[in-house]
Structures are given as structure tokens and as C-alpha cells.
Amino acid sequence: MGNDTGPRLRHPLGGRGVETAETAAALLALGCDAAQGHAFSRPLNAAEATAWLADDLAAHPVPAARPAPAARPAAATPTPVTSAAAPEAPGH
């Protein structure tokens, strides 16, 4: 049974205090978008976190961003209806 509350509300779901790989896998199966806890890393100070992130990025490079799609041509502007051409509402 999954939890669809986050997607229905368009809000990401995250798990906190995740201590084991099994818990992380269960949260992923339930639809969690992110998790944090000792299963991933012990608490780090700023310098340690920076080094940890640099090492992780070196080990798992982020793919280059795809180029933005070409701009679509602007849609034609509809012709406004003037009051002379507009049909009168019933009862007026």
C-alpha cells in the first residue's frame, strides 16, 4: 500500500531518522522523494559536509543539463469582440 498524499498535494515527501538500508528501501517503495539519517551519514560539520559532497559528486557526476527546448512561436492574438458585435444577453 503506497502513500499518495505528497504527490496529490504536489509536495515532496521525506523520511527523517533513517537508520538502515531496509528502512530507506521501504520509504522509497512508499513514494518518499528524499530521506536523511545515519543510514546515509552521521551528522557532519560544514567542512566535513563539503568534503563528503565533493567526494560523492566525484563518484556520481551529475549529467549535463539538457538544452532548453526551442521557443514556440507566439499564438495568434484573438480578435476582441466589440460591444456592437456582441450578442445581447437574454433578459436585457
LOBAZA-912174 format. One record per residue: residue number from 1; residue in one letter; x, y, z of N, C-alpha, C, O in turn. Coordinates in nm, 3 decimals. Layout:
{nr:NUM	rest:a	n_xx:X	n_yy:Y	n_zz:Z	ca_xx:X	ca_yy:Y	ca_zz:Z	c_xx:X	c_yy:Y	c_zz:Z	o_xx:X	o_yy:Y	o_zz:Z};
...
end
This chain:
{nr:1	rest:m	n_xx:0.085	n_yy:-0.117	n_zz:0.000	ca_xx:0.000	ca_yy:0.000	ca_zz:0.000	c_xx:0.090	c_yy:0.123	c_zz:0.000	o_xx:0.173	o_yy:0.137	o_zz:0.089};
{nr:2	rest:g	n_xx:0.075	n_yy:0.212	n_zz:-0.097	ca_xx:0.156	ca_yy:0.332	ca_zz:-0.106	c_xx:0.088	c_yy:0.453	c_zz:-0.044	o_xx:-0.032	o_yy:0.452	o_zz:-0.016};
{nr:3	rest:n	n_xx:0.167	n_yy:0.555	n_zz:-0.024	ca_xx:0.114	ca_yy:0.679	ca_zz:0.030	c_xx:0.119	c_yy:0.782	c_zz:-0.082	o_xx:0.227	o_yy:0.823	o_zz:-0.124};
{nr:4	rest:d	n_xx:0.002	n_yy:0.823	n_zz:-0.130	ca_xx:-0.001	ca_yy:0.919	ca_zz:-0.240	c_xx:-0.033	c_yy:1.060	c_zz:-0.193	o_xx:-0.067	o_yy:1.145	o_zz:-0.276};
{nr:5	rest:t	n_xx:-0.024	n_yy:1.087	n_zz:-0.064	ca_xx:-0.056	ca_yy:1.221	ca_zz:-0.012	c_xx:0.035	c_yy:1.327	c_zz:-0.072	o_xx:-0.014	o_yy:1.431	o_zz:-0.117};
{nr:6	rest:g	n_xx:0.165	n_yy:1.304	n_zz:-0.073	ca_xx:0.259	ca_yy:1.403	ca_zz:-0.125	c_xx:0.232	c_yy:1.437	c_zz:-0.270	o_xx:0.214	o_yy:1.555	o_zz:-0.302};
{nr:7	rest:p	n_xx:0.227	n_yy:1.337	n_zz:-0.360	ca_xx:0.201	ca_yy:1.369	ca_zz:-0.500	c_xx:0.066	c_yy:1.437	c_zz:-0.522	o_xx:0.055	o_yy:1.526	o_zz:-0.606};
{nr:8	rest:r	n_xx:-0.037	n_yy:1.396	n_zz:-0.446	ca_xx:-0.168	ca_yy:1.460	ca_zz:-0.465	c_xx:-0.163	c_yy:1.607	c_zz:-0.424	o_xx:-0.231	o_yy:1.690	o_zz:-0.484};
{nr:9	rest:l	n_xx:-0.083	n_yy:1.637	n_zz:-0.323	ca_xx:-0.071	ca_yy:1.776	ca_zz:-0.279	c_xx:0.043	c_yy:1.849	c_zz:-0.348	o_xx:0.069	o_yy:1.966	o_zz:-0.321};
{nr:10	rest:r	n_xx:0.110	n_yy:1.778	n_zz:-0.439	ca_xx:0.227	ca_yy:1.832	ca_zz:-0.510	c_xx:0.332	c_yy:1.882	c_zz:-0.412	o_xx:0.389	o_yy:1.990	o_zz:-0.427};
{nr:11	rest:h	n_xx:0.355	n_yy:1.800	n_zz:-0.310	ca_xx:0.452	ca_yy:1.832	ca_zz:-0.207	c_xx:0.543	c_yy:1.712	c_zz:-0.190	o_xx:0.495	o_yy:1.599	o_zz:-0.176};
{nr:12	rest:p	n_xx:0.675	n_yy:1.733	n_zz:-0.190	ca_xx:0.764	ca_yy:1.619	ca_zz:-0.176	c_xx:0.754	c_yy:1.557	c_zz:-0.036	o_xx:0.731	o_yy:1.626	o_zz:0.063};
{nr:13	rest:l	n_xx:0.772	n_yy:1.426	n_zz:-0.031	ca_xx:0.772	ca_yy:1.354	ca_zz:0.096	c_xx:0.914	c_yy:1.315	c_zz:0.130	o_xx:0.990	o_yy:1.272	o_zz:0.043};
{nr:14	rest:g	n_xx:0.951	n_yy:1.328	n_zz:0.257	ca_xx:1.084	ca_yy:1.291	ca_zz:0.300	c_xx:1.080	c_yy:1.211	c_zz:0.428	o_xx:0.993	o_yy:1.230	o_zz:0.513};
{nr:15	rest:g	n_xx:1.176	n_yy:1.120	n_zz:0.441	ca_xx:1.189	ca_yy:1.041	ca_zz:0.562	c_xx:1.306	c_yy:1.092	c_zz:0.644	o_xx:1.414	o_yy:1.117	o_zz:0.592};
{nr:16	rest:r	n_xx:1.283	n_yy:1.108	n_zz:0.774	ca_xx:1.390	ca_yy:1.156	ca_zz:0.863	c_xx:1.423	c_yy:1.047	c_zz:0.964	o_xx:1.338	o_yy:0.966	o_zz:1.001};
{nr:17	rest:g	n_xx:1.548	n_yy:1.045	n_zz:1.007	ca_xx:1.590	ca_yy:0.947	ca_zz:1.106	c_xx:1.606	c_yy:0.807	c_zz:1.049	o_xx:1.590	o_yy:0.709	o_zz:1.121};
{nr:18	rest:v	n_xx:1.636	n_yy:0.798	n_zz:0.920	ca_xx:1.650	ca_yy:0.667	ca_zz:0.854	c_xx:1.784	c_yy:0.606	c_zz:0.897	o_xx:1.890	o_yy:0.663	o_zz:0.872};
{nr:19	rest:e	n_xx:1.777	n_yy:0.490	n_zz:0.963	ca_xx:1.898	ca_yy:0.429	ca_zz:1.018	c_xx:1.945	c_yy:0.305	c_zz:0.945	o_xx:2.058	o_yy:0.262	o_zz:0.966};
{nr:20	rest:t	n_xx:1.862	n_yy:0.247	n_zz:0.860	ca_xx:1.904	ca_yy:0.124	ca_zz:0.790	c_xx:1.869	c_yy:0.133	c_zz:0.641	o_xx:1.781	o_yy:0.209	o_zz:0.600};
{nr:21	rest:a	n_xx:1.941	n_yy:0.053	n_zz:0.562	ca_xx:1.913	ca_yy:0.045	ca_zz:0.419	c_xx:1.773	c_yy:-0.011	c_zz:0.395	o_xx:1.706	o_yy:0.026	o_zz:0.299};
{nr:22	rest:e	n_xx:1.729	n_yy:-0.101	n_zz:0.482	ca_xx:1.596	ca_yy:-0.160	ca_zz:0.468	c_xx:1.488	c_yy:-0.053	c_zz:0.485	o_xx:1.390	o_yy:-0.051	o_zz:0.410};
{nr:23	rest:t	n_xx:1.506	n_yy:0.035	n_zz:0.582	ca_xx:1.409	ca_yy:0.144	ca_zz:0.602	c_xx:1.409	c_yy:0.238	c_zz:0.483	o_xx:1.304	o_yy:0.282	o_zz:0.437};
{nr:24	rest:a	n_xx:1.528	n_yy:0.269	n_zz:0.431	ca_xx:1.538	ca_yy:0.355	ca_zz:0.314	c_xx:1.465	c_yy:0.293	c_zz:0.195	o_xx:1.393	o_yy:0.363	o_zz:0.123};
{nr:25	rest:a	n_xx:1.482	n_yy:0.163	n_zz:0.175	ca_xx:1.416	ca_yy:0.094	ca_zz:0.064	c_xx:1.265	c_yy:0.095	c_zz:0.082	o_xx:1.191	o_yy:0.114	o_zz:-0.014};
{nr:26	rest:a	n_xx:1.218	n_yy:0.075	n_zz:0.207	ca_xx:1.074	ca_yy:0.078	ca_zz:0.233	c_xx:1.016	c_yy:0.216	c_zz:0.205	o_xx:0.908	o_yy:0.227	o_zz:0.148};
{nr:27	rest:l	n_xx:1.087	n_yy:0.321	n_zz:0.246	ca_xx:1.039	ca_yy:0.457	ca_zz:0.220	c_xx:1.033	c_yy:0.486	c_zz:0.071	o_xx:0.938	o_yy:0.548	o_zz:0.023};
{nr:28	rest:l	n_xx:1.133	n_yy:0.440	n_zz:-0.002	ca_xx:1.134	ca_yy:0.458	ca_zz:-0.148	c_xx:1.014	c_yy:0.388	c_zz:-0.209	o_xx:0.947	o_yy:0.443	o_zz:-0.297};
{nr:29	rest:a	n_xx:0.985	n_yy:0.266	n_zz:-0.163	ca_xx:0.871	ca_yy:0.190	ca_zz:-0.215	c_xx:0.739	c_yy:0.258	c_zz:-0.183	o_xx:0.641	o_yy:0.243	o_zz:-0.257};
{nr:30	rest:l	n_xx:0.735	n_yy:0.334	n_zz:-0.074	ca_xx:0.613	ca_yy:0.405	ca_zz:-0.035	c_xx:0.599	c_yy:0.541	c_zz:-0.104	o_xx:0.499	o_yy:0.609	o_zz:-0.086};
{nr:31	rest:g	n_xx:0.700	n_yy:0.580	n_zz:-0.182	ca_xx:0.690	ca_yy:0.704	ca_zz:-0.258	c_xx:0.761	c_yy:0.822	c_zz:-0.199	o_xx:0.738	o_yy:0.935	o_zz:-0.243};
{nr:32	rest:c	n_xx:0.849	n_yy:0.802	n_zz:-0.100	ca_xx:0.925	ca_yy:0.914	ca_zz:-0.045	c_xx:1.024	c_yy:0.965	c_zz:-0.150	o_xx:1.085	o_yy:0.887	o_zz:-0.223};
{nr:33	rest:d	n_xx:1.038	n_yy:1.096	n_zz:-0.155	ca_xx:1.127	ca_yy:1.160	ca_zz:-0.252	c_xx:1.269	c_yy:1.174	c_zz:-0.199	o_xx:1.364	o_yy:1.178	o_zz:-0.277};
{nr:34	rest:a	n_xx:1.285	n_yy:1.180	n_zz:-0.067	ca_xx:1.416	ca_yy:1.203	ca_zz:-0.006	c_xx:1.416	c_yy:1.144	c_zz:0.133	o_xx:1.311	o_yy:1.118	o_zz:0.192};
{nr:35	rest:a	n_xx:1.537	n_yy:1.122	n_zz:0.185	ca_xx:1.550	ca_yy:1.070	ca_zz:0.321	c_xx:1.682	c_yy:1.118	c_zz:0.378	o_xx:1.775	o_yy:1.151	o_zz:0.305};
{nr:36	rest:q	n_xx:1.688	n_yy:1.121	n_zz:0.510	ca_xx:1.812	ca_yy:1.157	ca_zz:0.578	c_xx:1.824	c_yy:1.072	c_zz:0.702	o_xx:1.724	o_yy:1.026	o_zz:0.757};
{nr:37	rest:g	n_xx:1.946	n_yy:1.053	n_zz:0.747	ca_xx:1.967	ca_yy:0.978	ca_zz:0.869	c_xx:2.101	c_yy:0.905	c_zz:0.866	o_xx:2.178	o_yy:0.917	o_zz:0.771};
{nr:38	rest:h	n_xx:2.126	n_yy:0.830	n_zz:0.973	ca_xx:2.253	ca_yy:0.760	ca_zz:0.989	c_xx:2.276	c_yy:0.654	c_zz:0.882	o_xx:2.389	o_yy:0.612	o_zz:0.862};
{nr:39	rest:a	n_xx:2.172	n_yy:0.610	n_zz:0.813	ca_xx:2.191	ca_yy:0.513	ca_zz:0.705	c_xx:2.276	c_yy:0.574	c_zz:0.593	o_xx:2.341	o_yy:0.502	o_zz:0.517};
{nr:40	rest:f	n_xx:2.275	n_yy:0.706	n_zz:0.584	ca_xx:2.347	ca_yy:0.776	ca_zz:0.478	c_xx:2.476	c_yy:0.839	c_zz:0.529	o_xx:2.579	o_yy:0.833	o_zz:0.462};
{nr:41	rest:s	n_xx:2.471	n_yy:0.900	n_zz:0.647	ca_xx:2.588	ca_yy:0.966	ca_zz:0.704	c_xx:2.559	c_yy:1.004	c_zz:0.848	o_xx:2.445	o_yy:1.031	o_zz:0.885};
{nr:42	rest:r	n_xx:2.663	n_yy:1.006	n_zz:0.927	ca_xx:2.649	ca_yy:1.061	ca_zz:1.062	c_xx:2.640	c_yy:1.213	c_zz:1.048	o_xx:2.671	o_yy:1.265	o_zz:0.942};
{nr:43	rest:p	n_xx:2.599	n_yy:1.285	n_zz:1.152	ca_xx:2.596	ca_yy:1.432	ca_zz:1.142	c_xx:2.736	c_yy:1.486	c_zz:1.112	o_xx:2.836	o_yy:1.439	o_zz:1.168};
{nr:44	rest:l	n_xx:2.743	n_yy:1.585	n_zz:1.024	ca_xx:2.871	ca_yy:1.643	ca_zz:0.982	c_xx:2.871	c_yy:1.793	c_zz:1.004	o_xx:2.768	o_yy:1.859	o_zz:0.994};
{nr:45	rest:n	n_xx:2.990	n_yy:1.848	n_zz:1.035	ca_xx:3.001	ca_yy:1.994	ca_zz:1.040	c_xx:3.016	c_yy:2.045	c_zz:0.897	o_xx:3.020	o_yy:1.965	o_zz:0.803};
{nr:46	rest:a	n_xx:3.024	n_yy:2.176	n_zz:0.879	ca_xx:3.025	ca_yy:2.235	ca_zz:0.745	c_xx:3.142	c_yy:2.185	c_zz:0.661	o_xx:3.124	o_yy:2.152	o_zz:0.544};
{nr:47	rest:a	n_xx:3.261	n_yy:2.179	n_zz:0.717	ca_xx:3.379	ca_yy:2.136	ca_zz:0.642	c_xx:3.366	c_yy:1.989	c_zz:0.603	o_xx:3.396	o_yy:1.952	o_zz:0.489};
{nr:48	rest:e	n_xx:3.320	n_yy:1.905	n_zz:0.697	ca_xx:3.303	ca_yy:1.764	ca_zz:0.667	c_xx:3.194	c_yy:1.742	c_zz:0.561	o_xx:3.210	o_yy:1.658	o_zz:0.473};
{nr:49	rest:a	n_xx:3.085	n_yy:1.818	n_zz:0.570	ca_xx:2.976	ca_yy:1.805	ca_zz:0.474	c_xx:3.023	c_yy:1.845	c_zz:0.334	o_xx:2.989	o_yy:1.780	o_zz:0.235};
{nr:50	rest:t	n_xx:3.101	n_yy:1.953	n_zz:0.327	ca_xx:3.154	ca_yy:1.998	ca_zz:0.198	c_xx:3.242	c_yy:1.891	c_zz:0.135	o_xx:3.230	o_yy:1.863	o_zz:0.016};
{nr:51	rest:a	n_xx:3.330	n_yy:1.831	n_zz:0.216	ca_xx:3.418	ca_yy:1.726	ca_zz:0.164	c_xx:3.337	c_yy:1.603	c_zz:0.123	o_xx:3.365	o_yy:1.542	o_zz:0.020};
{nr:52	rest:w	n_xx:3.238	n_yy:1.566	n_zz:0.204	ca_xx:3.154	ca_yy:1.450	ca_zz:0.174	c_xx:3.081	c_yy:1.471	c_zz:0.042	o_xx:3.075	o_yy:1.381	o_zz:-0.042};
{nr:53	rest:l	n_xx:3.023	n_yy:1.591	n_zz:0.024	ca_xx:2.951	ca_yy:1.620	ca_zz:-0.100	c_xx:3.044	c_yy:1.619	c_zz:-0.221	o_xx:3.008	o_yy:1.569	o_zz:-0.327};
{nr:54	rest:a	n_xx:3.166	n_yy:1.675	n_zz:-0.205	ca_xx:3.263	ca_yy:1.676	ca_zz:-0.315	c_xx:3.301	c_yy:1.533	c_zz:-0.354	o_xx:3.309	o_yy:1.500	o_zz:-0.472};
{nr:55	rest:d	n_xx:3.325	n_yy:1.448	n_zz:-0.253	ca_xx:3.359	ca_yy:1.308	ca_zz:-0.282	c_xx:3.243	c_yy:1.237	c_zz:-0.352	o_xx:3.264	o_yy:1.162	o_zz:-0.447};
{nr:56	rest:d	n_xx:3.121	n_yy:1.261	n_zz:-0.304	ca_xx:3.004	ca_yy:1.196	ca_zz:-0.363	c_xx:2.982	c_yy:1.244	c_zz:-0.507	o_xx:2.949	o_yy:1.164	o_zz:-0.595};
{nr:57	rest:l	n_xx:3.001	n_yy:1.373	n_zz:-0.530	ca_xx:2.984	ca_yy:1.426	ca_zz:-0.665	c_xx:3.090	c_yy:1.368	c_zz:-0.760	o_xx:3.061	o_yy:1.339	o_zz:-0.876};
{nr:58	rest:a	n_xx:3.213	n_yy:1.352	n_zz:-0.710	ca_xx:3.318	ca_yy:1.293	ca_zz:-0.793	c_xx:3.285	c_yy:1.148	c_zz:-0.826	o_xx:3.312	o_yy:1.101	o_zz:-0.937};
{nr:59	rest:a	n_xx:3.225	n_yy:1.077	n_zz:-0.731	ca_xx:3.191	ca_yy:0.937	ca_zz:-0.754	c_xx:3.065	c_yy:0.920	c_zz:-0.838	o_xx:3.050	o_yy:0.819	o_zz:-0.908};
{nr:60	rest:h	n_xx:2.975	n_yy:1.018	n_zz:-0.832	ca_xx:2.846	ca_yy:1.010	ca_zz:-0.903	c_xx:2.819	c_yy:1.143	c_zz:-0.973	o_xx:2.735	o_yy:1.221	o_zz:-0.927};
{nr:61	rest:p	n_xx:2.889	n_yy:1.170	n_zz:-1.083	ca_xx:2.871	ca_yy:1.300	ca_zz:-1.150	c_xx:2.727	c_yy:1.322	c_zz:-1.195	o_xx:2.657	o_yy:1.230	o_zz:-1.235};
{nr:62	rest:v	n_xx:2.687	n_yy:1.446	n_zz:-1.187	ca_xx:2.553	ca_yy:1.484	ca_zz:-1.233	c_xx:2.560	c_yy:1.502	c_zz:-1.383	o_xx:2.648	o_yy:1.571	o_zz:-1.433};
{nr:63	rest:p	n_xx:2.467	n_yy:1.440	n_zz:-1.458	ca_xx:2.471	ca_yy:1.457	ca_zz:-1.604	c_xx:2.450	c_yy:1.603	c_zz:-1.642	o_xx:2.384	o_yy:1.679	o_zz:-1.571};
{nr:64	rest:a	n_xx:2.507	n_yy:1.640	n_zz:-1.754	ca_xx:2.490	ca_yy:1.777	ca_zz:-1.802	c_xx:2.343	c_yy:1.805	c_zz:-1.828	o_xx:2.267	o_yy:1.717	o_zz:-1.870};
{nr:65	rest:a	n_xx:2.305	n_yy:1.927	n_zz:-1.802	ca_xx:2.165	ca_yy:1.966	ca_zz:-1.825	c_xx:2.135	c_yy:1.962	c_zz:-1.974	o_xx:2.219	o_yy:1.997	o_zz:-2.057};
{nr:66	rest:r	n_xx:2.015	n_yy:1.920	n_zz:-2.005	ca_xx:1.972	ca_yy:1.921	ca_zz:-2.145	c_xx:1.946	c_yy:2.065	c_zz:-2.186	o_xx:1.904	o_yy:2.146	o_zz:-2.104};
{nr:67	rest:p	n_xx:1.971	n_yy:2.098	n_zz:-2.312	ca_xx:1.942	ca_yy:2.234	ca_zz:-2.357	c_xx:1.792	c_yy:2.262	c_zz:-2.350	o_xx:1.709	o_yy:2.172	o_zz:-2.365};
{nr:68	rest:a	n_xx:1.760	n_yy:2.386	n_zz:-2.326	ca_xx:1.619	ca_yy:2.425	ca_zz:-2.320	c_xx:1.555	c_yy:2.405	c_zz:-2.456	o_xx:1.620	o_yy:2.424	o_zz:-2.559};
{nr:69	rest:p	n_xx:1.427	n_yy:2.366	n_zz:-2.457	ca_xx:1.361	ca_yy:2.349	ca_zz:-2.587	c_xx:1.350	c_yy:2.482	c_zz:-2.659	o_xx:1.347	o_yy:2.589	o_zz:-2.597};
{nr:70	rest:a	n_xx:1.346	n_yy:2.474	n_zz:-2.791	ca_xx:1.334	ca_yy:2.596	ca_zz:-2.871	c_xx:1.202	c_yy:2.665	c_zz:-2.838	o_xx:1.101	o_yy:2.600	o_zz:-2.811};
{nr:71	rest:a	n_xx:1.206	n_yy:2.795	n_zz:-2.841	ca_xx:1.085	ca_yy:2.873	ca_zz:-2.812	c_xx:0.979	c_yy:2.845	c_zz:-2.917	o_xx:1.007	o_yy:2.838	o_zz:-3.036};
{nr:72	rest:r	n_xx:0.858	n_yy:2.829	n_zz:-2.869	ca_xx:0.747	ca_yy:2.808	ca_zz:-2.962	c_xx:0.699	c_yy:2.943	c_zz:-3.014	o_xx:0.705	o_yy:3.043	o_zz:-2.941};
{nr:73	rest:p	n_xx:0.653	n_yy:2.948	n_zz:-3.138	ca_xx:0.603	ca_yy:3.076	ca_zz:-3.188	c_xx:0.483	c_yy:3.121	c_zz:-3.106	o_xx:0.405	o_yy:3.039	o_zz:-3.057};
{nr:74	rest:a	n_xx:0.470	n_yy:3.251	n_zz:-3.092	ca_xx:0.358	ca_yy:3.306	ca_zz:-3.015	c_xx:0.227	c_yy:3.272	c_zz:-3.084	o_xx:0.217	o_yy:3.271	o_zz:-3.207};
{nr:75	rest:a	n_xx:0.128	n_yy:3.244	n_zz:-3.003	ca_xx:-0.005	ca_yy:3.214	ca_zz:-3.057	c_xx:-0.066	c_yy:3.341	c_zz:-3.113	o_xx:-0.038	o_yy:3.451	o_zz:-3.067};
{nr:76	rest:a	n_xx:-0.149	n_yy:3.323	n_zz:-3.213	ca_xx:-0.216	ca_yy:3.439	ca_zz:-3.271	c_xx:-0.306	c_yy:3.503	c_zz:-3.166	o_xx:-0.372	o_yy:3.434	o_zz:-3.089};
{nr:77	rest:t	n_xx:-0.308	n_yy:3.635	n_zz:-3.164	ca_xx:-0.392	ca_yy:3.706	ca_zz:-3.069	c_xx:-0.535	c_yy:3.706	c_zz:-3.122	o_xx:-0.560	o_yy:3.746	o_zz:-3.236};
{nr:78	rest:p	n_xx:-0.630	n_yy:3.660	n_zz:-3.040	ca_xx:-0.768	ca_yy:3.659	ca_zz:-3.087	c_xx:-0.820	c_yy:3.801	c_zz:-3.107	o_xx:-0.780	o_yy:3.895	o_zz:-3.038};
{nr:79	rest:t	n_xx:-0.910	n_yy:3.816	n_zz:-3.202	ca_xx:-0.970	ca_yy:3.946	ca_zz:-3.228	c_xx:-1.074	c_yy:3.973	c_zz:-3.120	o_xx:-1.164	o_yy:3.891	o_zz:-3.099};
{nr:80	rest:p	n_xx:-1.063	n_yy:4.087	n_zz:-3.052	ca_xx:-1.161	ca_yy:4.115	ca_zz:-2.947	c_xx:-1.300	c_yy:4.139	c_zz:-3.006	o_xx:-1.315	o_yy:4.190	o_zz:-3.117};
{nr:81	rest:v	n_xx:-1.400	n_yy:4.101	n_zz:-2.930	ca_xx:-1.538	ca_yy:4.122	ca_zz:-2.972	c_xx:-1.578	c_yy:4.261	c_zz:-2.924	o_xx:-1.567	o_yy:4.293	o_zz:-2.805};
{nr:82	rest:t	n_xx:-1.625	n_yy:4.342	n_zz:-3.015	ca_xx:-1.670	ca_yy:4.476	ca_zz:-2.975	c_xx:-1.813	c_yy:4.470	c_zz:-2.926	o_xx:-1.885	o_yy:4.374	o_zz:-2.956};
{nr:83	rest:s	n_xx:-1.854	n_yy:4.569	n_zz:-2.853	ca_xx:-1.990	ca_yy:4.568	ca_zz:-2.797	c_xx:-2.096	c_yy:4.571	c_zz:-2.907	o_xx:-2.205	o_yy:4.519	o_zz:-2.887};
{nr:84	rest:a	n_xx:-2.065	n_yy:4.629	n_zz:-3.023	ca_xx:-2.161	ca_yy:4.634	ca_zz:-3.132	c_xx:-2.184	c_yy:4.495	c_zz:-3.190	o_xx:-2.294	o_yy:4.463	o_zz:-3.235};
{nr:85	rest:a	n_xx:-2.081	n_yy:4.411	n_zz:-3.189	ca_xx:-2.093	ca_yy:4.278	ca_zz:-3.248	c_xx:-2.133	c_yy:4.172	c_zz:-3.145	o_xx:-2.169	o_yy:4.061	o_zz:-3.183};
{nr:86	rest:a	n_xx:-2.126	n_yy:4.205	n_zz:-3.018	ca_xx:-2.155	ca_yy:4.106	ca_zz:-2.915	c_xx:-2.305	c_yy:4.084	c_zz:-2.903	o_xx:-2.382	o_yy:4.180	o_zz:-2.904};
{nr:87	rest:p	n_xx:-2.347	n_yy:3.958	n_zz:-2.893	ca_xx:-2.492	ca_yy:3.933	ca_zz:-2.877	c_xx:-2.537	c_yy:3.981	c_zz:-2.739	o_xx:-2.462	o_yy:3.974	o_zz:-2.642};
{nr:88	rest:e	n_xx:-2.658	n_yy:4.027	n_zz:-2.734	ca_xx:-2.712	ca_yy:4.078	ca_zz:-2.608	c_xx:-2.752	c_yy:3.957	c_zz:-2.523	o_xx:-2.804	o_yy:3.858	o_zz:-2.574};
{nr:89	rest:a	n_xx:-2.727	n_yy:3.969	n_zz:-2.394	ca_xx:-2.762	ca_yy:3.862	ca_zz:-2.301	c_xx:-2.914	c_yy:3.854	c_zz:-2.290	o_xx:-2.981	o_yy:3.957	o_zz:-2.296};
{nr:90	rest:p	n_xx:-2.969	n_yy:3.734	n_zz:-2.274	ca_xx:-3.114	ca_yy:3.720	ca_zz:-2.260	c_xx:-3.165	c_yy:3.798	c_zz:-2.140	o_xx:-3.098	o_yy:3.806	o_zz:-2.037};
{nr:91	rest:g	n_xx:-3.280	n_yy:3.855	n_zz:-2.153	ca_xx:-3.343	ca_yy:3.930	ca_zz:-2.045	c_xx:-3.298	c_yy:4.073	c_zz:-2.035	o_xx:-3.333	o_yy:4.141	o_zz:-1.939};
{nr:92	rest:h	n_xx:-3.222	n_yy:4.123	n_zz:-2.130	ca_xx:-3.176	ca_yy:4.264	ca_zz:-2.124	c_xx:-3.237	c_yy:4.342	c_zz:-2.235	o_xx:-3.211	o_yy:4.462	o_zz:-2.247};
end
